[in-house]
Amino acid sequence: GDSVAEDEPLFEVSTDKVDSEVPSPISGTITEILVPEGETVDVGVVLALGDGVSAEAAGTQDSAAPLAGEVPPVEVPAVDVPAAEVPAVEVPAPASAPAPAVSAAPAVSGGANLDVVLPQLGESVTEGTITKWFKQVGDSVAEDEPLFEVSTDKVDSEVPSPASGTLVEIRVNEGDTVDVGTVIAVLSDSVGASAAAAPAAPAPPAPASAPAPAPAPAPAPAAVVSTPVAGEPAVGAATSGRLLSPLVRRLIDEHNLDPSTIAGTGVGGRITREDVLRVIDGDALRSAPATVAPTPSAPATAAPTPSAPAPTPAQVPTAGAGDTVIPFNNIRRLTAEHMVRSLATSAHVITATEVDYEGVERVRKAAKEAWKAEEGFSLTYLPFITRAVVDALHEFPNLNATVGANELIVHGAVNMAYAVDVNFEALLAPVVPGADGKRLRQIARDLHDVATRARSKQLSPDDLSGGTFTISNSGTFGTLLVAPIINQPQVAILSTDGIKRRPVVVELPDGSESIAIHSVGNLTLSWDHRAFDGAYAAAFMDRVRDIIETRDWAAEL
């Protein structure tokens, strides 16, 4: 019997990731509540009925479709995304609900023209930068053909067309950053319309998702944010009367900012992540004098010591004649921010050791041809190193951890991240989950898979999350020693450097010594001194070296 306005909070839902208030998709009167408080139901279940607008909207749908005031059935796509990440309530609008993963095509709306929206590219991705259009206005495009490339704070991805048709309008230019759910292009016509009416979306017009879950109380939020198109208010967590995305709200809360004082540059004046970071950086500069001001009570001075002048912001370098300006792309900018933040967060220390790889080298040479024929790729040193690191982490688990609030959170599984260079344009760290439960051959397969997909821009954001320890391999370039920066929020990262044939002293069976030529290289560990001390790191490195040098690798293969 209660009246409810469009976008007014209607109910609260708790999932395995987050608790969220869900707004009403329309204005009207509630006529029936089908699911009482405390009950758990599947995504797509009808929760409530309403009259007025909902009855009118219902007349446009078939008997199997829900009323507009009800929760439309949502079919979970065939990707590894929990059902809880599918929006719970949708608002009838020209734009569609974003797809939940990179591999899924952007949703489209029905009718003669199809609105292509920026899809959801991962659990915590709220916006993306269009870096390239593969088609221009007037070009024909086939369903699943690459349509555009998008860059997020996680990964660069090629996004396929959701339907076949002709590109009649591009609304977002290359280089522009927009929110998830924004209409970025328009396709024509009937071919795509039939695709929009596929079983995954029961109602002919594909709606735009309304709710934006609040962030989960974890170090790295994993909330899905679906943002309306221009002209509609962004639906999210409200702070001081303004509607904010979970990511923006988290930054505002962490730094005790007042959103009413932040100028929004996003769609419809929405506050973006960059707007908040700009204010945070400005506050840091303004607060700097307080940390360096002299103590006013200095004794035996004839006159008060003048206060130290407020530091001026560092002058931004500008290009001179003959210089070339290369703008940072999204990944370069975010990598820079992450690296500076990591150095400011962790107490970085390095520990290096020399490793004799002769035993590994003999096994690699013996298995070289057969391995390439069976697996289709070469057997490198990295799977052997990974296997040794995984075993050593079982004995020294504090390296497979995260620093919390005055505590060390030791992870139960080893999810191995690998720093992968992408054509000197980006640095990604895809993850091989559960590496501690895999033998050498499977580790090699998984490593080859994620590295190949990283270089071909086929990774999803979820491939880049959940790592507990990172290995960075610069050895292919013959490096002697690299001190990598820790991949936050981890506490250690291992660099594998160049392996070369060198003379070494070896002990013969009779106890005498001789000179031999072996394959030798360095391993360098960057670690966080907050988590443990130098002896622990040194003992770990000694154990890794011992495993590499003494294990029966032929039996492992």
Secondary structure per residue as TSV (DSSP state, phi and psi in degrees):
chain	resnum	aa	ss	phi	psi
A	1	G	-	360.0	-17.2
A	2	D	-	-71.9	145.9
A	3	S	E	-87.6	147.9
A	4	V	E	-139.2	138.6
A	5	A	-	-94.0	153.4
A	6	E	T	-57.3	134.5
A	7	D	T	74.1	1.2
A	8	E	S	-76.7	137.5
A	9	P	E	-53.8	127.6
A	10	L	E	-107.3	-43.5
A	11	F	E	-155.0	166.2
A	12	E	E	-113.7	137.1
A	13	V	E	-125.2	140.6
A	14	S	E	-114.9	125.1
A	15	T	-	-114.9	-175.8
A	16	D	S	-74.3	-0.5
A	17	K	S	-119.4	-33.9
A	18	V	-	-162.7	155.1
A	19	D	E	-99.4	133.7
A	20	S	E	-141.2	143.1
A	21	E	E	-85.5	132.8
A	22	V	E	-112.3	123.7
A	23	P	E	-79.1	160.9
A	24	S	-	-70.9	137.5
A	25	P	S	-75.0	-18.4
A	26	I	S	-147.6	173.4
A	27	S	-	-92.4	145.0
A	28	G	E	166.4	-163.8
A	29	T	E	-120.3	134.2
A	30	I	E	-74.5	122.2
A	31	T	E	-102.8	-22.7
A	32	E	E	-161.0	136.3
A	33	I	E	-106.2	116.4
A	34	L	-	-90.1	-21.8
A	35	V	S	-122.8	110.3
A	36	P	-	-68.1	164.4
A	37	E	T	-61.7	142.0
A	38	G	T	93.4	-12.6
A	39	E	-	-89.6	147.3
A	40	T	-	-107.0	129.9
A	41	V	-	-134.2	164.9
A	42	D	-	-77.4	157.4
A	43	V	T	-60.5	135.6
A	44	G	T	98.4	-9.4
A	45	V	-	-73.4	139.4
A	46	V	-	-70.9	124.5
A	47	L	-	-98.2	-35.7
A	48	A	E	-156.0	162.1
A	49	L	E	-121.0	152.2
A	50	G	E	-142.5	168.3
A	51	D	-	-111.4	-166.7
A	52	G	T	70.2	-116.0
A	53	V	H	-58.6	-36.8
A	54	S	H	-64.6	-38.5
A	55	A	H	-67.1	-38.3
A	56	E	H	-65.6	-42.6
A	57	A	H	-66.6	-33.4
A	58	A	H	-64.0	-27.8
A	59	G	T	-67.9	-14.8
A	60	T	T	-92.2	-1.4
A	61	Q	S	-114.8	163.0
A	62	D	-	-77.9	172.9
A	63	S	T	-65.1	-23.5
A	64	A	T	-84.3	-13.1
A	65	A	S	-87.0	150.3
A	66	P	-	-75.8	162.8
A	67	L	-	-66.9	158.4
A	68	A	T	-64.5	-25.7
A	69	G	T	-82.4	-5.3
A	70	E	S	-95.8	171.1
A	71	V	-	-80.2	114.4
A	72	P	-	-64.4	143.7
A	73	P	-	-60.7	132.7
A	74	V	-	-118.9	121.7
A	75	E	-	-91.3	124.3
A	76	V	-	-67.6	124.3
A	77	P	-	-62.8	161.6
A	78	A	S	-83.8	60.9
A	79	V	S	-135.5	165.8
A	80	D	S	-80.8	65.2
A	81	V	-	-124.1	126.2
A	82	P	-	-58.1	146.9
A	83	A	G	-57.7	-28.9
A	84	A	G	-64.1	-16.9
A	85	E	G	-84.6	-8.9
A	86	V	S	-78.3	130.9
A	87	P	-	-54.2	140.8
A	88	A	S	-84.6	-30.9
A	89	V	-	-133.6	142.5
A	90	E	E	-125.4	150.4
A	91	V	E	-107.8	127.3
A	92	P	-	-59.2	121.6
A	93	A	-	-160.6	164.2
A	94	P	S	-63.7	-27.6
A	95	A	S	-91.5	158.9
A	96	S	-	-107.4	168.4
A	97	A	-	-68.9	135.1
A	98	P	-	-70.1	149.0
A	99	A	-	-70.2	148.8
A	100	P	S	-84.0	-2.4
A	101	A	S	-149.3	164.3
A	102	V	T	-59.7	-39.7
A	103	S	T	-69.0	-20.2
A	104	A	S	-83.2	139.8
A	105	A	-	-74.6	153.8
A	106	P	-	-63.0	145.2
A	107	A	-	-72.8	159.7
A	108	V	-	-132.7	160.2
A	109	S	-	-102.1	157.8
A	110	G	-	-75.7	179.0
A	111	G	S	104.3	-174.4
A	112	A	S	-65.0	-37.3
A	113	N	E	-109.9	147.2
A	114	L	E	-114.4	121.6
A	115	D	E	-80.8	123.6
A	116	V	E	-96.1	122.1
A	117	V	E	-110.5	158.5
A	118	L	-	-70.3	118.5
A	119	P	-	-77.8	164.3
A	120	Q	-	-71.8	118.9
A	121	L	-	-103.7	15.2
A	122	G	S	156.8	170.6
A	123	E	T	-60.6	-40.9
A	124	S	T	-111.5	9.5
A	125	V	-	-82.7	126.5
A	126	T	-	-114.4	-16.4
A	127	E	E	-154.6	165.9
A	128	G	E	-151.4	157.3
A	129	T	E	-107.9	124.4
A	130	I	E	-74.4	111.9
A	131	T	E	-96.3	-22.6
A	132	K	E	-162.0	136.5
A	133	W	E	-101.8	125.5
A	134	F	S	-83.8	-15.2
A	135	K	S	-126.6	153.4
A	136	Q	-	-114.6	165.2
A	137	V	T	-56.6	130.2
A	138	G	T	98.9	-17.1
A	139	D	-	-75.3	147.3
A	140	S	E	-86.6	147.2
A	141	V	E	-138.1	138.7
A	142	A	-	-93.2	153.5
A	143	E	T	-58.2	134.8
A	144	D	T	73.7	2.3
A	145	E	S	-77.4	138.5
A	146	P	E	-53.8	127.0
A	147	L	E	-107.0	-43.1
A	148	F	E	-153.8	165.0
A	149	E	E	-114.7	135.1
A	150	V	E	-124.9	142.0
A	151	S	E	-114.9	128.1
A	152	T	-	-119.2	-175.4
A	153	D	S	-75.6	0.6
A	154	K	S	-112.9	-43.1
A	155	V	-	-164.4	156.7
A	156	D	E	-96.3	134.8
A	157	S	E	-141.2	144.2
A	158	E	E	-87.6	131.4
A	159	V	E	-111.8	126.9
A	160	P	E	-79.7	160.9
A	161	S	-	-71.5	139.6
A	162	P	S	-77.0	-14.0
A	163	A	S	-158.7	166.8
A	164	S	-	-85.9	145.6
A	165	G	E	164.4	-161.6
A	166	T	E	-115.8	134.4
A	167	L	E	-76.8	110.7
A	168	V	E	-101.9	-16.9
A	169	E	E	-157.3	136.8
A	170	I	E	-113.5	117.1
A	171	R	-	-96.7	-19.0
A	172	V	S	-122.7	119.5
A	173	N	-	-79.1	161.9
A	174	E	T	-59.7	135.1
A	175	G	T	94.7	-13.1
A	176	D	-	-85.2	143.8
A	177	T	E	-107.4	128.7
A	178	V	E	-134.6	165.7
A	179	D	E	-80.3	154.3
A	180	V	T	-56.6	135.6
A	181	G	T	95.0	-8.6
A	182	T	-	-72.1	137.7
A	183	V	E	-71.4	120.5
A	184	I	E	-110.1	-16.4
A	185	A	E	-161.4	167.0
A	186	V	E	-130.5	132.0
A	187	L	E	-109.4	155.1
A	188	S	E	-106.7	164.2
A	189	D	S	-145.4	-98.7
A	190	S	H	-72.1	-32.8
A	191	V	H	-62.1	-44.3
A	192	G	H	-70.5	-30.1
A	193	A	H	-62.2	-39.1
A	194	S	H	-67.0	-33.2
A	195	A	H	-67.8	-34.1
A	196	A	H	-67.8	-23.1
A	197	A	T	-94.5	22.1
A	198	A	S	-64.3	162.1
A	199	P	T	-55.8	-25.1
A	200	A	T	-65.8	-18.3
A	201	A	S	-130.3	95.7
A	202	P	-	-59.6	-39.4
A	203	A	S	-80.7	138.3
A	204	P	S	-54.8	-50.5
A	205	P	S	-80.3	127.7
A	206	A	-	-79.2	119.0
A	207	P	-	-79.3	170.2
A	208	A	E	-99.9	137.9
A	209	S	E	-72.7	142.8
A	210	A	-	-100.3	-47.3
A	211	P	-	-78.2	152.3
A	212	A	-	-128.1	106.2
A	213	P	-	-60.9	148.8
A	214	A	-	-73.0	156.2
A	215	P	-	-68.8	146.2
A	216	A	-	-73.3	148.1
A	217	P	S	-76.8	70.4
A	218	A	S	-136.5	161.5
A	219	P	S	-56.5	-37.7
A	220	A	S	-121.4	107.3
A	221	P	-	-64.2	148.7
A	222	A	-	-127.0	36.7
A	223	A	-	-84.2	143.7
A	224	V	-	-90.4	130.9
A	225	V	-	-119.2	123.4
A	226	S	-	-115.1	116.2
A	227	T	-	-108.4	136.7
A	228	P	-	-67.9	170.4
A	229	V	-	-77.2	172.4
A	230	A	T	-57.0	142.8
A	231	G	T	96.7	-16.1
A	232	E	S	-108.8	149.2
A	233	P	-	-69.5	142.3
A	234	A	-	-69.8	127.8
A	235	V	-	-91.3	119.9
A	236	G	S	-165.5	-165.8
A	237	A	E	-72.5	134.5
A	238	A	E	-89.9	134.1
A	239	T	E	-136.9	121.0
A	240	S	T	54.4	39.0
A	241	G	T	84.4	-4.4
A	242	R	E	-106.7	146.4
A	243	L	E	-92.5	123.3
A	244	L	E	-127.9	151.7
A	245	S	-	-72.9	157.5
A	246	P	H	-56.8	-40.2
A	247	L	H	-63.6	-45.4
A	248	V	H	-64.9	-42.0
A	249	R	H	-62.0	-40.3
A	250	R	H	-62.0	-45.1
A	251	L	H	-62.4	-41.1
A	252	I	H	-64.2	-43.9
A	253	D	H	-66.6	-41.5
A	254	E	H	-62.6	-32.0
A	255	H	T	-107.8	12.1
A	256	N	T	52.1	48.4
A	257	L	-	-95.7	157.4
A	258	D	-	-101.3	112.5
A	259	P	G	-61.9	-23.5
A	260	S	G	-68.2	-16.1
A	261	T	G	-96.4	0.1
A	262	I	S	-102.6	124.2
A	263	A	-	-80.1	123.2
A	264	G	-	-88.2	134.5
A	265	T	-	-110.2	4.1
A	266	G	S	-81.7	-171.3
A	267	V	G	-58.7	128.2
A	268	G	G	64.6	24.5
A	269	G	G	80.6	13.5
A	270	R	-	-66.6	142.0
A	271	I	-	-77.3	125.3
A	272	T	-	-102.1	171.3
A	273	R	H	-58.7	-41.2
A	274	E	H	-65.0	-35.4
A	275	D	H	-60.9	-44.1
A	276	V	H	-68.1	-44.0
A	277	L	H	-62.3	-34.2
A	278	R	H	-63.7	-41.3
A	279	V	H	-68.1	-41.5
A	280	I	H	-60.8	-45.3
A	281	D	H	-61.9	-39.2
A	282	G	H	-65.9	-40.2
A	283	D	H	-63.8	-37.9
A	284	A	H	-62.9	-39.7
A	285	L	H	-68.0	-40.5
A	286	R	H	-69.2	-30.9
A	287	S	H	-84.2	-9.9
A	288	A	H	-59.5	-40.8
A	289	P	H	-58.3	-32.5
A	290	A	H	-63.5	-25.7
A	291	T	H	-88.0	-14.0
A	292	V	H	-118.7	-1.3
A	293	A	-	-65.0	141.3
A	294	P	-	-69.5	154.5
A	295	T	-	-70.9	127.4
A	296	P	T	-71.5	-15.7
A	297	S	T	-96.5	31.9
A	298	A	-	-64.5	129.4
A	299	P	S	-78.9	164.1
A	300	A	S	54.9	45.6
A	301	T	-	-118.2	136.7
A	302	A	S	-71.7	-29.9
A	303	A	S	-138.1	153.2
A	304	P	-	-60.2	138.5
A	305	T	-	-71.6	125.4
A	306	P	-	-64.4	147.9
A	307	S	-	-65.4	146.8
A	308	A	-	-64.3	137.2
A	309	P	-	-63.6	147.1
A	310	A	-	-64.1	131.3
A	311	P	-	-65.6	140.2
A	312	T	-	-91.5	147.1
A	313	P	-	-56.7	142.9
A	314	A	-	-59.5	136.3
A	315	Q	-	-69.7	131.5
A	316	V	-	-76.2	124.1
A	317	P	-	-60.3	145.1
A	318	T	-	-120.0	156.5
A	319	A	-	-75.2	143.1
A	320	G	-	-105.8	-176.3
A	321	A	T	-62.0	131.6
A	322	G	T	86.7	-8.4
A	323	D	-	-79.9	154.6
A	324	T	-	-113.1	128.6
A	325	V	-	-98.8	121.1
A	326	I	-	-113.6	102.8
A	327	P	-	-61.9	141.5
A	328	F	-	-65.7	131.3
A	329	N	-	-79.5	177.4
A	330	N	H	-60.7	-44.4
A	331	I	H	-67.5	-39.4
A	332	R	H	-63.0	-43.5
A	333	R	H	-64.3	-44.6
A	334	L	H	-70.9	-34.1
A	335	T	H	-62.8	-43.2
A	336	A	H	-60.5	-45.0
A	337	E	H	-62.0	-42.5
A	338	H	H	-65.5	-41.2
A	339	M	H	-65.6	-44.5
A	340	V	H	-64.5	-40.5
A	341	R	H	-65.1	-37.9
A	342	S	H	-65.5	-43.5
A	343	L	H	-64.2	-32.1
A	344	A	H	-79.4	-17.1
A	345	T	H	-94.7	-49.6
A	346	S	S	-98.6	147.4
A	347	A	-	-85.1	89.0
A	348	H	E	-70.4	130.8
A	349	V	E	-136.4	149.3
A	350	I	E	-118.7	145.5
A	351	T	E	-134.5	126.7
A	352	A	E	-121.5	152.7
A	353	T	E	-145.5	153.3
A	354	E	E	-97.1	136.9
A	355	V	E	-124.0	135.1
A	356	D	E	-93.3	111.0
A	357	Y	-	-94.5	15.4
A	358	E	H	-59.1	-41.2
A	359	G	H	-62.9	-41.0
A	360	V	H	-65.5	-43.0
A	361	E	H	-61.5	-40.2
A	362	R	H	-64.0	-40.8
A	363	V	H	-67.6	-41.1
A	364	R	H	-60.8	-44.9
A	365	K	H	-64.4	-42.1
A	366	A	H	-66.6	-33.8
A	367	A	H	-97.9	-0.5
A	368	K	H	-53.0	-56.0
A	369	E	H	-69.2	-46.2
A	370	A	H	-63.9	-40.8
A	371	W	H	-62.2	-46.7
A	372	K	H	-61.8	-38.6
A	373	A	H	-68.3	-38.1
A	374	E	H	-80.0	-41.6
A	375	E	H	-100.5	-23.6
A	376	G	S	86.4	4.8
A	377	F	S	-148.1	164.8
A	378	S	-	-79.6	150.8
A	379	L	-	-89.8	112.4
A	380	T	-	-100.2	-179.3
A	381	Y	S	-73.0	-26.3
A	382	L	H	-60.3	-40.8
A	383	P	H	-61.5	-36.0
A	384	F	H	-65.0	-44.4
A	385	I	H	-63.5	-43.4
A	386	T	H	-58.7	-45.4
A	387	R	H	-60.9	-40.5
A	388	A	H	-67.1	-41.4
A	389	V	H	-63.6	-43.8
A	390	V	H	-58.7	-45.8
A	391	D	H	-65.5	-39.6
A	392	A	H	-67.3	-32.4
A	393	L	H	-66.1	-27.8
A	394	H	H	-64.9	-33.4
A	395	E	H	-85.9	-23.8
A	396	F	S	-129.4	68.5
A	397	P	G	-67.1	-17.2
A	398	N	G	-68.7	-11.7
A	399	L	G	-82.4	-17.2
A	400	N	S	-100.9	67.8
A	401	A	E	-152.3	176.8
A	402	T	E	-136.4	139.6
A	403	V	E	-82.8	122.5
A	404	G	-	-100.8	-151.3
A	405	A	S	-82.3	96.5
A	406	N	S	56.0	37.6
A	407	E	S	-156.9	159.9
A	408	L	E	-111.7	121.4
A	409	I	E	-96.7	106.5
A	410	V	E	-90.4	124.1
A	411	H	-	-82.0	141.8
A	412	G	S	-75.4	-30.8
A	413	A	S	-112.5	153.9
A	414	V	-	-99.9	106.7
A	415	N	-	-104.3	103.4
A	416	M	E	-85.3	120.6
A	417	A	E	-96.9	145.6
A	418	Y	E	-125.0	125.6
A	419	A	E	-73.6	117.4
A	420	V	E	-118.7	124.2
A	421	D	E	-80.2	136.2
A	422	V	E	-112.8	88.2
A	423	N	T	53.6	36.6
A	424	F	T	61.7	13.2
A	425	E	T	-106.6	-21.3
A	426	A	E	-158.0	156.4
A	427	L	E	-122.8	116.1
A	428	L	E	-116.5	158.8
A	429	A	-	-130.9	73.0
A	430	P	-	-65.2	154.8
A	431	V	E	-114.7	136.0
A	432	V	E	-101.3	102.3
A	433	P	T	-73.1	150.5
A	434	G	T	61.5	37.7
A	435	A	G	-64.0	-24.1
A	436	D	G	-73.0	-9.8
A	437	G	G	-105.5	15.3
A	438	K	-	-123.6	147.4
A	439	R	-	-90.1	178.1
A	440	L	H	-55.2	-47.2
A	441	R	H	-63.0	-43.7
A	442	Q	H	-69.5	-36.2
A	443	I	H	-60.9	-43.5
A	444	A	H	-61.8	-42.0
A	445	R	H	-63.3	-47.4
A	446	D	H	-65.7	-39.4
A	447	L	H	-63.2	-45.2
A	448	H	H	-61.5	-39.2
A	449	D	H	-64.4	-51.0
A	450	V	H	-69.4	-34.5
A	451	A	H	-67.1	-41.0
A	452	T	H	-64.7	-44.3
A	453	R	H	-69.1	-31.1
A	454	A	H	-65.3	-43.7
A	455	R	H	-74.7	-20.3
A	456	S	T	-102.8	11.5
A	457	K	T	58.3	42.6
A	458	Q	-	-111.4	10.6
A	459	L	-	-79.5	147.2
A	460	S	-	-96.5	158.3
A	461	P	G	-56.3	-31.4
A	462	D	G	-67.5	-22.5
A	463	D	G	-69.0	-15.7
A	464	L	G	-105.1	6.3
A	465	S	S	-115.6	156.7
A	466	G	-	90.5	3.4
A	467	G	-	-66.1	144.6
A	468	T	S	-116.9	-15.4
A	469	F	E	-155.8	144.6
A	470	T	E	-123.9	142.1
A	471	I	E	-117.3	129.5
A	472	S	E	-114.5	124.1
A	473	N	E	-111.6	99.6
A	474	S	-	-101.0	1.5
A	475	G	G	-61.5	-24.2
A	476	T	G	-63.3	-19.4
A	477	F	G	-99.3	8.4
A	478	G	T	73.8	25.6
A	479	T	-	-64.3	151.4
A	480	L	S	-89.8	-47.2
A	481	L	-	-158.5	123.9
A	482	V	-	-120.0	131.6
A	483	A	-	-103.6	92.8
A	484	P	-	-74.6	161.0
A	485	I	-	-90.1	137.3
A	486	I	-	-62.0	137.3
A	487	N	-	-84.7	98.3
A	488	Q	T	-62.5	144.5
A	489	P	T	-95.4	27.3
A	490	Q	B	-72.5	173.0
A	491	V	S	-116.0	0.0
A	492	A	E	-159.1	151.1
A	493	I	E	-144.3	137.2
A	494	L	E	-108.8	130.0
A	495	S	E	-101.5	129.8
A	496	T	E	-103.2	119.9
A	497	D	E	-103.5	-178.9
A	498	G	E	-59.4	142.4
A	499	I	E	-111.5	123.8
A	500	K	E	-132.1	159.0
A	501	R	E	-78.4	121.1
A	502	R	E	-136.9	154.5
A	503	P	E	-74.6	132.6
A	504	V	E	-134.4	158.2
A	505	V	E	-88.1	125.3
A	506	V	E	-121.1	151.4
A	507	E	E	-96.4	127.9
A	508	L	-	-84.2	163.4
A	509	P	T	-55.2	-30.2
A	510	D	T	-84.6	4.8
A	511	G	S	93.6	-9.6
A	512	S	-	-80.5	170.1
A	513	E	E	-116.6	154.7
A	514	S	E	-150.0	170.0
A	515	I	E	-102.0	131.8
A	516	A	E	-136.7	161.0
A	517	I	E	-100.2	116.6
A	518	H	E	-124.9	164.7
A	519	S	E	-86.1	116.8
A	520	V	E	-129.2	143.3
A	521	G	E	-154.6	171.3
A	522	N	E	-105.0	149.3
A	523	L	E	-120.0	133.7
A	524	T	E	-125.1	127.7
A	525	L	E	-108.1	122.0
A	526	S	E	-96.4	128.0
A	527	W	E	-139.9	161.4
A	528	D	E	-95.4	113.6
A	529	H	T	-67.2	-12.5
A	530	R	T	-68.6	-29.1
A	531	A	T	-85.8	-33.7
A	532	F	-	-163.7	-178.6
A	533	D	-	-110.3	175.6
A	534	G	H	-61.7	-36.7
A	535	A	H	-64.0	-37.2
A	536	Y	H	-65.6	-44.4
A	537	A	H	-64.6	-41.8
A	538	A	H	-65.3	-40.0
A	539	A	H	-65.5	-37.7
A	540	F	H	-62.0	-47.7
A	541	M	H	-63.6	-37.8
A	542	D	H	-63.2	-37.9
A	543	R	H	-69.4	-40.3
A	544	V	H	-60.2	-47.0
A	545	R	H	-59.2	-44.7
A	546	D	H	-62.7	-41.8
A	547	I	H	-63.9	-44.8
A	548	I	H	-61.4	-41.7
A	549	E	H	-79.4	-27.5
A	550	T	H	-114.9	-12.1
A	551	R	S	-69.8	149.5
A	552	D	-	-82.6	86.3
A	553	W	H	-71.0	-26.5
A	554	A	H	-62.1	-40.0
A	555	A	H	-67.8	-33.1
A	556	E	H	-64.5	-38.0
A	557	L	-	-73.2	360.0
